[in-house]
Amino acid sequence: MKIKKLSNRNIIFKKILTEWNLNLHLILEEKYNYIIDTGFSSQSVTPIKEYLRNNKNLIIKYPQSLGS
């Protein structure tokens, strides 16, 4: 997984898959960290959890399914 730091609080994690590219957006805040567009399973956020390695609260925003 490639990691690209856009700013002090915005980081993109990118994984190139066979059918599409998976992009995960991490937003770092003082009290909480936020993950946006986590892909298709909780396993997709594992690299971000490893990157953070701290005890801050983590808020994960999963995209709604296309059918809802």
Order of alpha helices (4+ residues) and beta strands (2+ residues): beta-beta-beta-beta-alpha-beta
